[in-house]
Amino acid sequence: MRMLHTMLRVGDLDKSLAFYQDVLGMKLLRREDFSGGRFTLAFVGYGEESNSTVLELTYNWDTHAYELGTGYGHIAIEVEDAYAACDAVRAKGCRVAREAGPMQHGTTVIAFVEDPDGYKIEFIQKNKSA
């Protein structure tokens, strides 16, 4: 078994695709409209679906906003430099929810940003000593 994807429902597919591609640097791997069901699926990621876990963005044509709920946590992305990653996100007009810095009870450098729907994405700085 292997993990295939994580799915997020989004309110504006174009804004979400711009965020995940232009801000976080993912590639649009595939996109398909399902007119009978009135929804679109777009898969984005850093590698091909055949060997990487990807993100499925589900856009229901008649729903333009969702409540995030209390069960959702975040998506985690490894970055070389969390401080620089936050600067890059901010420079593109997107929200940094928690600035880069060491975890409260540890030394790992992390940060949190938000996508257009308010979903949290955690940046975890790659361990430089590894």
ABEGO torsion letter per residue (X at the ends): XBBABBBBBBABAAAAAAAAAAAAGBBBABBBBBAAAGBBBBBBEABBAAABBBBBBBBBAABABBBAEAABBBBBBBBABAAAAAAAAAAAGBBBABBBEBBAABABBBBBBBBAAGBBBBBBBBBAAX
